[in-house]
Amino acid sequence: MAKRILVLDGHPGPDSLCGALAASYVQGATRAGHQVKLLRLSQMQFDPDMGPGFKPAKVLEPCLAEVQAAITWCEHLVIVHPLWWGLMPAKLKGLIDRVLLPGYAFRYEPGQMVPAKLLKGRSAEVLVTSDTPPWYLRFLLWTPGFRAMRKQILEFCGFSPVRFRTFAPVQGSDEKKRKGWIEKAGKYGEVA
């Protein structure tokens, strides 16, 4: 069954492996008959700083309003990003801070400890590139960036299920290995 899919290339620079993975995912999803939108963080200009917090609310720049509209439109969100210092890039975190706002992504309810999840009915998939081998990330570091993305961001807002796909280690990989990862991303798009 066809889905509406938003792919967010969360690498802050152009011409990255993340960009190639995102493009391949889009191609695979399009081949499978899905409606797909691709947004690239590297093409967005916005202030990533929330300032004093949610109040007073900052006016969203046009690119952030476009991200919100695309999230509202989608049934499946795909975020592709590198793992830097165990986490997502700062500009991607700034986008999340500015876009997933109270009243849009979640709502505080009087007397409730857990906010209402306003983005229910959507699934998510996170494709992550890393220099750290997957086994080391999982068993020795306990994937803190993945846990934060899953529990404190995506599931907090209502996305479920949330899947992670790791492409690693990038450091020391050759062109053949990276080409294989790009093809694999296209296959993930076909079965989204």
Order of alpha helices (4+ residues) and beta strands (2+ residues): beta-alpha-beta-alpha-beta-alpha-beta-beta-beta-alpha-alpha-beta-alpha
